[in-house]
Amino acid sequence: MEVRAVTKYTGLSPQKVRLVINEIRGRQAQEALAILQFMPQKAARVVAKTLRSAMANATENFGLEEEDLYISRIYADDAPRRRWRRFGARGRFKPWIRRSSHITVVLEERS
């Protein structure tokens, strides 16, 4: 049985989120939370929040034990990009692209 949680429209680029996600892929859920707690990246807090939400879904909705859960799939997809204008010299403007991402965590029970 798989349990999932999704965080949408985070203000972090998918590339930066994937750096954090790659460190915890395939690990036990509680071990991954311990790793994320000591990571300095801002994305680690958002990923930890999504992971805690998936763990809560598993225990409350499906009656699974937290100790048996592991991360079977975790990924960060592109979300809509905001175009921003920064005005430059000689009447030009420099486009800024503000990226965002959707984070999905899928947990399964290891027997």
N, C-alpha and C positions, 0 to 999 in steps of 0.2 A: 504494500500500500504506500502510495506517495502522498505527501502533504506539501503544499506550496504556499509561498507568500510573495507578493509583488509590491515593490515600491516604485511608484511612477513619478516622472517629471522631477527627478533630483537635479539640483543645480550643479552637478559634477559631470565632467566629460566622460564618456564611456572608456576612453583610453586610460584615464587615471583610475577609474573604478576597477578595470580589469587587472591592473597591477596588484591590487589588494586581493581580489577574488582568486587569482592564481595561487596565492599562498595557502588558501584554506580548502581548495577543491579536493573532495574525496576524504576529508577528515571527519572524525567524530564531531558532533555538534557542540558539545561542551568544550572540547579541546580547541575548536575553531574560535569560540567566544573568548577563551583565554588568550589566544594569539592576537585577536583583533583588539583586545583591551590595551595592549602595549604597543600597538603600531601608531606612529606619529601622523599618518595621513588622515585628512578630513574624511575621505571615503570610508575609512575603517569604521567610523561611528555609524554611518548610514547603513553599511553592510551588516554591522552587528545588530542594529535595530531590526532590520529585515529578518535576520536569522532568529532573533528572539521571538519575532512574530510568528515565524513558521513553527518554532518549537511550541509556542503557546497554542497554535492551531492543532498541533498533533496531540497534545495532552488534553486539551479541553474538548475538542470536537470528536476525536477518534479514540481517546483513552490509551494512547501509546506512552511508553516510558521514555523519559528524556535520555537516559543512559544508553538506550539501544539505537538512538537516531544517528544517522550519518548523512553527510551532504552528498547526494547522488548527482545532482546537477545544480550548477550555479552559473549565471551568465548576466551580462550587462548589454542591453541593446540600445541603439540610438533612439533618442526621443526628438521631438521637434527642436530645430535650431532657431535662435532669435538673431536677427540681423541688427547690428548696432552701428551707428555712424560716429566716427571720430574725424573731425575736420582737420585737414592738413594744409600745407603751404600751397599758395597759388590757386586757391579756390577749389582744390581737390578734397576728396574725403577718403579716409582709410576705413574699409569695412572691418568690423569686429564680428566674429561669429561666436555667439555664446551657446555652447553645446550643453545638452542635458541628456539624461539616460534613464532607462527603466531597468531596475535590478530584480531578478527573479531567483528565488532559492527554492529548491525541491529537496525535501528530506525523505529518506526511506528508513525502515526499521531493519536493523541487522539482527538476525536470529542466531 
